[in-house]
Amino acid sequence: MCRALFELTIHLDDTGTFLFSTLSAVFSLLLSYGLLLLANGLFGTLLGVRSQVEGFSADLVGVIVASYFLGLLCGGVFAGRIVARVGHIRSFAAFASLMSVSALLHPIWISVGSWMVLRMLSGFCMAGLIMVTESWLNTRASNQNRGRVLSFYMATNYFAAGCGQFLFALGDPSQFQLFSLASVIFSLALIPVLLTRAKAPVMTTTTRMPLISLYRMAPLGVVGVFSAGLINASVFGLGPVYAVNMGLSEASLAVFMATIIMSGILLQLPMGHLSDRIGRGPLLVVVPLVTAFAAFAMTQVVDFRLMLVVVGVFGAFLFTIYSLSAATVNDLTDGDQRVQVAGGLLITYGAGASIGPIIAGQFMQTMGAQGLFAYYALVSLLLALFATVKRRRDGSPDKRKPFVAVPATQATSNQLYLSAHAEAPDKVVLDDADKSDQSS
């Protein structure tokens, strides 16, 4: 299937031969990353359902989910040092191995405290894996094909995470088999990268931009990224909890979660093209309003088929908020600020993702399962209100740069944002550790 997609790309692009060679060079990397997200997609849903089997309350599940994104935030700040020290291939192997071990330990150490620690470890490792993948892709891509290469990366995010939901029906969440399956897939993800002959780059470090400076530069974009973190993080961890409390069967739960995730890819490019024509500001008013309307409708829907339609609309619009917000910041960013801005946005998203599930869990604890979508509607409405006030007060930015869709799922990293908008690849020097890996 992947090879067929590559062949199709050749016919659709004047520079297809070079694009095909680029994608072929990173095929092993994308395969490994896809397997990671396949396992991570399964595991997120599995943990949400298992938490209900163990009798954890919704607010405690929110704390566990938030721990993952707190680890992701810490990994965004510190994991790059590990990658820079030992090289891409060795760090990828280490992070994926720890993810595999973490999956196995969950059914052994069943408590809120131990699961919080394990989820923080998983989030830290996932941040490192994202850094490895995106910096590698950025180095391999050229200025002419970078957006298309990253579109394959985006499709891998949504498709693999969505397919992971269907693995949930292969076992009983109250037993250990599904945890073992996730661990096996995490381990299998090591093989393509460890056997690749492609050369890997080295991470470069830079100073971070103060968040207050980033906010003053593009307040609407920063608030939009923070709002995306508030909502997106709880979709994956608390979505299964919502489905269980709504009485969905295991098969229906898998379809429900897959619909939310896979719908995220539907409007990315259409919304991006529209924002290039009319501006990001108007869409950051309309998109959150539609998201809020769909979220409110979910609090009223009980029929499963209608629920899938509404949640599909909800996911399709929700997952464009992050891309539109990141593009808004990019419109106001100078070329020499991209690295600092990428780090600042990662911290902003991570901050929202770290507290969002906790707040959402409190809504569910107070209002029941429907409180989850009531929380989504409230956050979306507040973002639309903020965007409206800012547009009336300040107007929209005059300059606009080409839009690039950015994944906003559980594997979000603004390193992709940096890669997509770079005018030229950063200086790349092969690390000695990676050289030795390749030669072996």
GURO-357249 format. One record per residue (C-alpha): residue in one letter; x, y, z. Coordinates in steps of 0.001 Angstrom, whole numbers. Each point is the difference from the previous one (the first is absolute). Layout:
% GURO-357249
{kenu "a", {X, Y, Z}}
...
//
This chain:
% GURO-357249
{kenu "m", {0, 0, 0}}
{kenu "c", {2745, 2425, 964}}
{kenu "r", {1889, -738, -3215}}
{kenu "a", {-3162, 616, -1986}}
{kenu "l", {-386, 3388, 1671}}
{kenu "f", {3591, 804, -905}}
{kenu "e", {-624, -917, -3646}}
{kenu "l", {-3107, 2205, -52}}
{kenu "t", {2052, 2900, 1325}}
{kenu "i", {2393, -353, -2947}}
{kenu "h", {-2811, 531, -2498}}
{kenu "l", {-1435, 2956, 1881}}
{kenu "d", {3196, 1986, 376}}
{kenu "d", {2487, 1422, -2497}}
{kenu "t", {2810, -804, 2405}}
{kenu "g", {-1459, -3421, 711}}
{kenu "t", {3213, -1939, -550}}
{kenu "f", {1860, 1950, 2664}}
{kenu "l", {-3010, -131, 2327}}
{kenu "f", {-225, -3771, -451}}
{kenu "s", {3689, -404, 802}}
{kenu "t", {-427, 2178, 3104}}
{kenu "l", {-2966, -1996, 1241}}
{kenu "s", {1791, -3248, -740}}
{kenu "a", {2928, 1188, 2112}}
{kenu "v", {-2265, 628, 2994}}
{kenu "f", {-2363, -2933, -565}}
{kenu "s", {1549, -1989, 2869}}
{kenu "l", {-306, 3001, 2290}}
{kenu "l", {-3658, 572, -876}}
{kenu "l", {-726, -3716, 412}}
{kenu "s", {1533, -7, 3473}}
{kenu "y", {-1840, 3185, 940}}
{kenu "g", {-3276, -1414, -1336}}
{kenu "l", {396, -3113, 2150}}
{kenu "l", {669, 2198, 3033}}
{kenu "l", {-3196, 1964, -564}}
{kenu "l", {-1934, -3199, -706}}
{kenu "a", {1005, -1310, 3434}}
{kenu "n", {-466, 3382, 1656}}
{kenu "g", {-3487, 351, -1478}}
{kenu "l", {-963, -3406, 1351}}
{kenu "f", {1565, 679, 3377}}
{kenu "g", {-1708, 3346, 576}}
{kenu "t", {-3446, -1531, -492}}
{kenu "l", {922, -3137, 1939}}
{kenu "l", {1154, 1984, 3007}}
{kenu "g", {-3178, 2094, 37}}
{kenu "v", {-2200, -3105, -7}}
{kenu "r", {2169, -1903, 2489}}
{kenu "s", {-193, 2960, 2385}}
{kenu "q", {-3781, -440, 65}}
{kenu "v", {373, -3741, 622}}
{kenu "e", {2219, 858, 2976}}
{kenu "g", {-2584, 2480, 1277}}
{kenu "f", {2036, 3204, -412}}
{kenu "s", {-2112, 3168, 26}}
{kenu "a", {-22, 2333, -2994}}
{kenu "d", {1996, 2692, 1783}}
{kenu "l", {2753, -2505, 889}}
{kenu "v", {89, -1221, -3599}}
{kenu "g", {434, 3629, -1043}}
{kenu "v", {3043, 268, 2264}}
{kenu "i", {1482, -3172, -1541}}
{kenu "v", {-575, 1327, -3519}}
{kenu "a", {1516, 3352, 941}}
{kenu "s", {3106, -1807, 1257}}
{kenu "y", {690, -1266, -3518}}
{kenu "f", {-56, 3516, -1415}}
{kenu "l", {2064, 1321, 2878}}
{kenu "g", {2598, -2598, -973}}
{kenu "l", {-366, 1078, -3636}}
{kenu "l", {658, 3583, 1055}}
{kenu "c", {3093, -987, 2004}}
{kenu "g", {1193, -2092, -2920}}
{kenu "g", {-408, 2964, -2322}}
{kenu "v", {2353, 1941, 2259}}
{kenu "f", {2568, -2659, 954}}
{kenu "a", {-213, -3031, -2327}}
{kenu "g", {1860, 1860, -2744}}
{kenu "r", {3139, -110, 2144}}
{kenu "i", {-105, -3794, -16}}
{kenu "v", {-454, -80, -3772}}
{kenu "a", {2875, 2445, -489}}
{kenu "r", {2259, -2031, 2302}}
{kenu "v", {-470, -3568, -1290}}
{kenu "g", {-1462, 499, -3482}}
{kenu "h", {-3360, -542, -1648}}
{kenu "i", {47, -3766, -418}}
{kenu "r", {1172, -881, 3502}}
{kenu "s", {-2350, 2472, 1652}}
{kenu "f", {-2924, -1278, -2115}}
{kenu "a", {759, -3532, 1179}}
{kenu "a", {248, 1071, 3637}}
{kenu "f", {-3223, 2006, -20}}
{kenu "a", {-1988, -2724, -1792}}
{kenu "s", {1329, -2661, 2379}}
{kenu "l", {-1118, 2025, 3016}}
{kenu "m", {-3449, 431, -1593}}
{kenu "s", {-207, -3792, -352}}
{kenu "v", {1003, -581, 3620}}
{kenu "s", {-2459, 2623, 1219}}
{kenu "a", {-2881, -1737, -1795}}
{kenu "l", {781, -3284, 1757}}
{kenu "l", {252, 1583, 3446}}
{kenu "h", {-3499, 1522, -11}}
{kenu "p", {-1914, -3254, 710}}
{kenu "i", {2632, -957, 2624}}
{kenu "w", {-9, 3274, 1976}}
{kenu "i", {-3654, 990, 164}}
{kenu "s", {-342, 3266, 1890}}
{kenu "v", {-518, 3639, -869}}
{kenu "g", {3489, 961, 1203}}
{kenu "s", {1862, -2687, -1936}}
{kenu "w", {-2010, 663, -3164}}
{kenu "m", {769, 3703, 283}}
{kenu "v", {3727, -746, 137}}
{kenu "l", {-185, -2453, -2898}}
{kenu "r", {-2005, 2431, -2129}}
{kenu "m", {2499, 2780, 672}}
{kenu "l", {2775, -2350, -1123}}
{kenu "s", {-1956, -877, -3148}}
{kenu "g", {-618, 3658, -810}}
{kenu "f", {3680, 844, 426}}
{kenu "c", {988, -2851, -2311}}
{kenu "m", {-2601, 933, -2603}}
{kenu "a", {1334, 3561, -98}}
{kenu "g", {3463, -1378, -720}}
{kenu "l", {-1336, -2296, -2718}}
{kenu "i", {-1825, 2905, -1641}}
{kenu "m", {3167, 2108, 48}}
{kenu "v", {1989, -2786, -1629}}
{kenu "t", {-2628, -577, -2690}}
{kenu "e", {-648, 3623, -917}}
{kenu "s", {3590, 1206, -25}}
{kenu "w", {889, -2994, -2177}}
{kenu "l", {-2832, 757, -2443}}
{kenu "n", {935, 3683, -135}}
{kenu "t", {3577, -840, -891}}
{kenu "r", {-1021, -2369, -2793}}
{kenu "a", {-2602, 2328, -1536}}
{kenu "s", {838, 2822, -2391}}
{kenu "n", {-1563, 3444, -170}}
{kenu "q", {-2051, -1139, -3007}}
{kenu "n", {-1505, -3151, 1515}}
{kenu "r", {50, 626, 3764}}
{kenu "g", {-3737, 662, 264}}
{kenu "r", {-843, -3196, -1886}}
{kenu "v", {2437, -2101, 1989}}
{kenu "l", {-1526, 1313, 3203}}
{kenu "s", {-3480, -699, -1321}}
{kenu "f", {955, -3693, -54}}
{kenu "y", {1157, 431, 3575}}
{kenu "m", {-3326, 1627, 918}}
{kenu "a", {-1950, -2804, -1675}}
{kenu "t", {2074, -2544, 1919}}
{kenu "n", {-954, 1722, 3259}}
{kenu "y", {-3735, -138, -543}}
{kenu "f", {-197, -3326, -1858}}
{kenu "a", {2153, -2008, 2419}}
{kenu "a", {-1584, 1463, 3142}}
{kenu "g", {-3457, -664, -1469}}
{kenu "c", {812, -3578, -960}}
{kenu "g", {1266, -601, 3524}}
{kenu "q", {-3573, 356, 1241}}
{kenu "f", {-1097, -3125, -1882}}
{kenu "l", {2622, -2117, 1769}}
{kenu "f", {-1954, 607, 3193}}
{kenu "a", {-2542, -2664, -1005}}
{kenu "l", {2682, -2728, -47}}
{kenu "g", {28, -554, 3758}}
{kenu "d", {-1614, 586, 3363}}
{kenu "p", {1049, 3360, 1528}}
{kenu "s", {-341, -1496, 3488}}
{kenu "q", {2784, -2481, -800}}
{kenu "f", {3668, 494, -951}}
{kenu "q", {-54, -1130, -3657}}
{kenu "l", {-656, 3411, -1556}}
{kenu "f", {2753, 1563, 2103}}
{kenu "s", {2351, -2703, -1298}}
{kenu "l", {-1148, 661, -3574}}
{kenu "a", {797, 3700, 349}}
{kenu "s", {3418, -889, 1425}}
{kenu "v", {705, -2362, -2913}}
{kenu "i", {-855, 2673, -2570}}
{kenu "f", {2165, 2558, 1806}}
{kenu "s", {2874, -2473, -190}}
{kenu "l", {-624, -793, -3677}}
{kenu "a", {255, 3720, -745}}
{kenu "l", {3709, -238, 774}}
{kenu "i", {809, -2346, -2870}}
{kenu "p", {-408, 2258, -3092}}
{kenu "v", {2072, 2835, 1501}}
{kenu "l", {2709, -2287, 1362}}
{kenu "l", {397, -1685, -3389}}
{kenu "t", {-127, 3147, -2142}}
{kenu "r", {3057, 1033, -1989}}
{kenu "a", {-1115, 3636, -167}}
{kenu "k", {2168, 2597, 1702}}
{kenu "a", {-1456, 1805, 2987}}
{kenu "p", {586, 3666, 911}}
{kenu "v", {895, 1501, 3353}}
{kenu "m", {-2299, 2133, 2131}}
{kenu "t", {1020, 3625, 341}}
{kenu "t", {-797, 2033, 3105}}
{kenu "t", {-901, 3650, 293}}
{kenu "t", {-1204, 2538, 2542}}
{kenu "r", {-3721, 151, 775}}
{kenu "m", {-2256, 2990, -512}}
{kenu "p", {-1791, 1241, 3169}}
{kenu "l", {-3685, -861, -171}}
{kenu "i", {-999, 3590, 725}}
{kenu "s", {1959, 1121, -3068}}
{kenu "l", {-1701, -2662, -2094}}
{kenu "y", {-3419, 1112, 1250}}
{kenu "r", {727, 3644, -768}}
{kenu "m", {1049, -1017, -3516}}
{kenu "a", {-3142, -2025, -817}}
{kenu "p", {-2551, -127, 2844}}
{kenu "l", {-2750, -1689, -2013}}
{kenu "g", {2310, -2747, -1245}}
{kenu "v", {1374, -696, 3481}}
{kenu "v", {-3457, -139, 1595}}
{kenu "g", {-1149, -2262, -2833}}
{kenu "v", {2875, -2427, 563}}
{kenu "f", {-668, 2, 3755}}
{kenu "s", {-3702, -659, -613}}
{kenu "a", {838, -2872, -2340}}
{kenu "g", {2079, -1515, 2787}}
{kenu "l", {-2876, 413, 2474}}
{kenu "i", {-2333, -2011, -2237}}
{kenu "n", {2130, -2404, -2047}}
{kenu "a", {1744, -1614, 2960}}
{kenu "s", {-3236, -1147, 1628}}
{kenu "v", {-1506, -1342, -3239}}
{kenu "f", {2265, -3048, 21}}
{kenu "g", {109, -706, 3710}}
{kenu "l", {-3556, 873, 1026}}
{kenu "g", {-1760, -812, -3281}}
{kenu "p", {-12, -3733, 862}}
{kenu "v", {-1264, 834, 3499}}
{kenu "y", {-2868, 1941, -1577}}
{kenu "a", {-785, -2940, -2317}}
{kenu "v", {-26, -2517, 2860}}
{kenu "n", {-2311, 2165, 2086}}
{kenu "m", {-2297, 443, -2994}}
{kenu "g", {-375, -3781, -134}}
{kenu "l", {1815, -621, -3292}}
{kenu "s", {1243, -3513, -689}}
{kenu "e", {3693, -659, -579}}
{kenu "a", {-506, -121, -3775}}
{kenu "s", {-2061, 3208, 6}}
{kenu "l", {2569, 1693, 2223}}
{kenu "a", {2746, -804, -2505}}
{kenu "v", {-2053, 1430, -2871}}
{kenu "f", {-846, 3080, 2060}}
{kenu "m", {3645, 770, 802}}
{kenu "a", {1177, -771, -3543}}
{kenu "t", {-2611, 2400, -1384}}
{kenu "i", {1260, 2856, 2174}}
{kenu "i", {3642, -597, -880}}
{kenu "m", {-288, -715, -3716}}
{kenu "s", {-2394, 2895, -580}}
{kenu "g", {2858, 2273, 1005}}
{kenu "i", {1605, -316, -3417}}
{kenu "l", {-3093, 916, -2040}}
{kenu "l", {99, 3803, 217}}
{kenu "q", {3700, 657, 557}}
{kenu "l", {909, 905, -3579}}
{kenu "p", {-3370, 1545, -1033}}
{kenu "m", {23, 2201, 3093}}
{kenu "g", {3630, 872, -639}}
{kenu "h", {-680, 1107, -3569}}
{kenu "l", {-2994, 2018, 1183}}
{kenu "s", {2079, 1695, 2685}}
{kenu "d", {2592, 933, -2622}}
{kenu "r", {-2741, 1794, -1924}}
{kenu "i", {-2054, 1732, 2707}}
{kenu "g", {2393, 4, 2973}}
{kenu "r", {374, -2005, 3219}}
{kenu "g", {-1892, 2437, 2221}}
{kenu "p", {-3491, -524, -1465}}
{kenu "l", {436, -3762, 130}}
{kenu "l", {1161, 124, 3621}}
{kenu "v", {-3414, 1485, 727}}
{kenu "v", {-2085, -2344, -2166}}
{kenu "v", {1828, -3307, 630}}
{kenu "p", {-229, 151, 3819}}
{kenu "l", {-3684, 966, -297}}
{kenu "v", {-739, -3054, -2157}}
{kenu "t", {2062, -2139, 2380}}
{kenu "a", {-1995, 1336, 2945}}
{kenu "f", {-3298, -627, -1796}}
{kenu "a", {1000, -3602, -781}}
{kenu "a", {1179, -526, 3587}}
{kenu "f", {-3304, 1325, 1351}}
{kenu "a", {-1894, -2263, -2417}}
{kenu "m", {1942, -2969, 1420}}
{kenu "t", {-1498, 730, 3420}}
{kenu "q", {-3466, -558, -1499}}
{kenu "v", {620, -2969, -2328}}
{kenu "v", {-665, -3571, 1128}}
{kenu "d", {-435, -1885, -3308}}
{kenu "f", {3350, -1596, -898}}
{kenu "r", {-126, 660, -3744}}
{kenu "l", {-878, 3641, 497}}
{kenu "m", {2689, 164, 2676}}
{kenu "l", {2614, -1093, -2565}}
{kenu "v", {-1107, 2714, -2444}}
{kenu "v", {122, 2736, 2623}}
{kenu "v", {3306, -1110, 1511}}
{kenu "g", {1448, -218, -3513}}
{kenu "v", {-876, 3649, -579}}
{kenu "f", {1376, 839, 3427}}
{kenu "g", {3361, -1682, -684}}
{kenu "a", {328, 1376, -3522}}
{kenu "f", {-286, 3599, 1198}}
{kenu "l", {1711, -436, 3365}}
{kenu "f", {3278, -1286, -1388}}
{kenu "t", {372, 2963, -2367}}
{kenu "i", {164, 2462, 2919}}
{kenu "y", {3596, -896, 778}}
{kenu "s", {1160, 319, -3618}}
{kenu "l", {-1779, 3330, -485}}
{kenu "s", {1404, 1354, 3262}}
{kenu "a", {3562, -1092, -809}}
{kenu "a", {-314, 1583, -3449}}
{kenu "t", {-1212, 3239, 1631}}
{kenu "v", {3181, 154, 2063}}
{kenu "n", {2096, -853, -3052}}
{kenu "d", {-1509, 2904, -1932}}
{kenu "l", {1545, 2387, 2521}}
{kenu "t", {3323, -1809, 446}}
{kenu "d", {3315, 991, -1536}}
{kenu "g", {2150, -2698, -1576}}
{kenu "d", {2654, 88, 2720}}
{kenu "q", {-2625, -524, 2739}}
{kenu "r", {-1425, -3318, -1163}}
{kenu "v", {1901, -2214, 2404}}
{kenu "q", {-843, 2142, 3038}}
{kenu "v", {-3643, 263, -1060}}
{kenu "a", {-244, -3779, -495}}
{kenu "g", {1237, -600, 3534}}
{kenu "g", {-2350, 2612, 1429}}
{kenu "l", {-3024, -1494, -1729}}
{kenu "l", {940, -3480, 1192}}
{kenu "i", {58, 1245, 3584}}
{kenu "t", {-3287, 1875, -514}}
{kenu "y", {-1752, -3070, -1413}}
{kenu "g", {1500, -2211, 2706}}
{kenu "a", {-1225, 2327, 2730}}
{kenu "g", {-3549, -175, -1326}}
{kenu "a", {220, -3762, -501}}
{kenu "s", {1279, -479, 3560}}
{kenu "i", {-2942, 1716, 1693}}
{kenu "g", {-2792, -627, -2546}}
{kenu "p", {-716, -3633, 972}}
{kenu "i", {-94, 935, 3692}}
{kenu "i", {-2632, 2687, -619}}
{kenu "a", {-1929, -2274, -2391}}
{kenu "g", {21, -2756, 2615}}
{kenu "q", {-1539, 2395, 2513}}
{kenu "f", {-2760, 837, -2506}}
{kenu "m", {-739, -3712, -454}}
{kenu "q", {51, -605, 3734}}
{kenu "t", {-2532, 2788, 521}}
{kenu "m", {-2228, -314, -3081}}
{kenu "g", {452, -3630, -995}}
{kenu "a", {1337, -1276, -3338}}
{kenu "q", {-1609, 2889, -1919}}
{kenu "g", {2127, 2413, 2000}}
{kenu "l", {2951, -858, -2248}}
{kenu "f", {-1592, 1563, -3070}}
{kenu "a", {-1427, 2837, 2068}}
{kenu "y", {3615, 804, 918}}
{kenu "y", {1012, -125, -3679}}
{kenu "a", {-2832, 2355, -917}}
{kenu "l", {999, 2479, 2716}}
{kenu "v", {3688, 127, -992}}
{kenu "s", {-890, 356, -3696}}
{kenu "l", {-2442, 2826, 701}}
{kenu "l", {2573, 1853, 2095}}
{kenu "l", {2539, -291, -2835}}
{kenu "a", {-2545, 1311, -2525}}
{kenu "l", {-816, 2893, 2326}}
{kenu "f", {3674, 849, 458}}
{kenu "a", {584, -151, -3771}}
{kenu "t", {-2986, 2296, -605}}
{kenu "v", {1212, 2584, 2527}}
{kenu "k", {3577, -59, -1348}}
{kenu "r", {-1162, 400, -3588}}
{kenu "r", {-2211, 2955, 817}}
{kenu "r", {2717, 1642, 2065}}
{kenu "d", {3112, -714, -2033}}
{kenu "g", {-1124, -1263, -3394}}
{kenu "s", {1565, -2959, -1804}}
{kenu "p", {3706, -165, -975}}
{kenu "d", {842, 1362, -3431}}
{kenu "k", {2695, -2469, -933}}
{kenu "r", {-794, -3648, -513}}
{kenu "k", {2235, -2996, -627}}
{kenu "p", {-1007, -3292, -1659}}
{kenu "f", {-1999, -2306, 2250}}
{kenu "v", {1318, -3447, 905}}
{kenu "a", {-2266, -2450, 1807}}
{kenu "v", {1397, -1139, 3347}}
{kenu "p", {-1044, -3122, 1948}}
{kenu "a", {-1818, 916, 3203}}
{kenu "t", {-547, -3459, 1466}}
{kenu "q", {1615, -1644, 2977}}
{kenu "a", {3335, 232, -1854}}
{kenu "t", {96, 3741, -403}}
{kenu "s", {3402, 1665, -281}}
{kenu "n", {731, 3459, -1260}}
{kenu "q", {3282, -1240, -1389}}
{kenu "l", {-2178, -905, -3013}}
{kenu "y", {-1141, 3603, -134}}
{kenu "l", {3635, 1083, -105}}
{kenu "s", {840, -2533, -2686}}
{kenu "a", {-2938, 917, -2210}}
{kenu "h", {830, 3694, -108}}
{kenu "a", {3770, -113, -189}}
{kenu "e", {1343, 1777, -3044}}
{kenu "a", {3031, -2246, -19}}
{kenu "p", {1023, -3006, 2080}}
{kenu "d", {2025, 669, 3120}}
{kenu "k", {3662, -891, -9}}
{kenu "v", {266, -3756, 278}}
{kenu "v", {3003, -1844, 1335}}
{kenu "l", {11, -3752, 317}}
{kenu "d", {491, -1151, 3551}}
{kenu "d", {2776, -2490, 634}}
{kenu "a", {-2401, -2315, 1765}}
{kenu "d", {-2338, -12, -2991}}
{kenu "k", {2936, -575, -2348}}
{kenu "s", {980, -3055, 1920}}
{kenu "d", {-3624, -1194, -49}}
{kenu "q", {-130, 356, -3785}}
{kenu "s", {3294, -1718, -613}}
{kenu "s", {-1087, -2924, 2143}}
//
